[in-house]
């Protein structure tokens, strides 16, 4: 709190002791207290506003995390399906090559056997 000398800018103690001076000092003290209370309310309001903002940001972050997790799992499942399809197609291709190789080998062996028997 300010002293009477600082408030009035004077060293005249008689003025501070007068009824008007005392009323003025009381009014200043009241206004100063009210100012402090308003400052505290404003500060608390800003803190509350910031707490709400933090809460909303946390909820948004959690929602994004859930979305990304779901997307990751879906992409992983899609990739596994792709690999399984690729494996099945590769297996079919190997089977076709195996059959073709067997036919060519049989043809080659048949031709060799025919040539051997002709000799």
Secondary structure, 3 states (H helix, E strand, C coil): CCCHHHHHCCCCHHHHHCHHHHHHHHHHHHHHHHHHHHHHHHHHHHHHHHHHHHHHHHHHHHHHHHHHHHHHHHHHHHHHHHHHHHHHHHHHHHHHHHHHHHHHHHHHHHHHHHHHHHC
